[in-house]
């Protein structure tokens, strides 16, 4: 559950961001665009984690089974694109 305490929110949301980045292959590159399969039932908390750390919302781009009842493939634009619309770290 999110709170008004920035440090508590960070600690609560970080495992969700880490799970998405691990699926994508690297926990180090959260500033670039990434994708992941997540349980649709937990979409809101994963989206909150993406927004908290990158400033970008998740976009559902596919489904692993029944729409709305299975895992979904999500895309996050990442920090660089959320900041200036460009995935180039030099211009961010």
C-alpha positions as CSV (number, residue, x, y, z in Angstrom):
1,X,0.0,0.0,0.0
2,X,1.3,3.4,-0.9
3,X,1.9,6.0,1.8
4,X,2.8,9.6,2.0
5,X,6.3,8.6,3.0
6,X,8.7,8.6,0.0
7,X,11.1,6.1,1.5
8,X,8.4,3.6,2.4
9,X,6.9,3.9,-1.0
10,X,10.3,3.3,-2.7
11,X,10.9,0.2,-0.6
12,X,7.4,-1.1,-1.3
13,X,7.5,-0.6,-5.1
14,X,11.1,-1.5,-5.8
15,X,10.5,-5.3,-5.9
16,X,7.9,-4.8,-8.6
17,X,10.2,-2.8,-10.8
18,X,13.0,-5.3,-10.2
19,X,10.7,-8.2,-11.3
20,X,9.9,-6.3,-14.6
21,X,13.6,-5.5,-15.2
22,X,14.7,-9.1,-14.4
23,X,12.2,-10.4,-17.0
24,X,13.7,-7.9,-19.5
25,X,17.2,-9.2,-18.8
26,X,18.9,-6.3,-16.8
27,X,18.0,-4.6,-13.5
28,X,20.6,-1.9,-14.5
29,X,18.9,-0.3,-17.4
30,X,15.6,1.1,-16.1
31,X,16.1,4.4,-17.8
32,X,15.6,2.9,-21.2
33,X,12.4,1.4,-22.6
34,X,11.6,-2.1,-21.3
35,X,8.9,-4.8,-21.4
36,X,7.8,-7.6,-19.2
37,X,5.0,-10.2,-18.6
38,X,3.2,-9.4,-15.4
39,X,0.0,-10.8,-13.8
40,X,-2.9,-8.7,-15.0
41,X,-4.4,-8.9,-11.5
42,X,-1.4,-6.9,-10.2
43,X,-1.3,-4.4,-13.1
44,X,-2.1,-1.4,-10.9
45,X,0.8,-2.0,-8.5
46,X,3.3,-2.7,-11.3
47,X,2.1,0.5,-13.1
48,X,2.6,2.5,-9.8
49,X,6.1,1.1,-9.6
50,X,6.9,2.1,-13.2
51,X,5.5,5.6,-12.7
52,X,7.3,6.1,-9.4
53,X,10.7,5.2,-10.8
54,X,10.6,6.1,-14.4
55,X,7.8,8.7,-14.7
56,X,6.2,6.6,-17.5
57,X,3.1,4.4,-17.3
58,X,2.9,0.9,-18.5
59,X,1.1,0.1,-21.7
60,X,-0.5,-3.4,-22.2
61,X,0.7,-4.6,-25.6
62,X,-0.3,-8.3,-25.5
63,X,-1.8,-11.2,-23.5
64,X,-0.5,-14.6,-22.6
65,X,-4.0,-16.1,-22.5
66,X,-7.6,-14.8,-21.9
67,X,-7.7,-11.0,-22.1
68,X,-8.1,-9.5,-18.6
69,X,-7.6,-12.9,-16.9
70,X,-4.0,-13.9,-17.6
71,X,-0.5,-12.4,-17.7
72,X,-0.1,-9.4,-19.9
73,X,2.9,-8.1,-21.8
74,X,3.6,-4.5,-20.9
75,X,5.8,-1.9,-22.3
76,X,7.3,1.0,-20.3
77,X,8.9,3.9,-22.2
78,X,11.5,4.3,-19.5
79,X,12.9,7.4,-17.8
80,X,14.7,8.9,-20.8
81,X,11.5,9.0,-23.0
82,X,9.3,10.1,-20.1
83,X,11.6,13.1,-19.4
84,X,12.2,14.4,-23.0
85,X,10.5,11.9,-25.4
86,X,13.8,10.6,-26.6
87,X,15.5,7.3,-25.7
88,X,19.0,9.0,-26.1
89,X,20.7,9.4,-22.7
90,X,22.9,12.2,-24.1
91,X,20.0,14.5,-24.7
92,X,18.2,13.6,-21.4
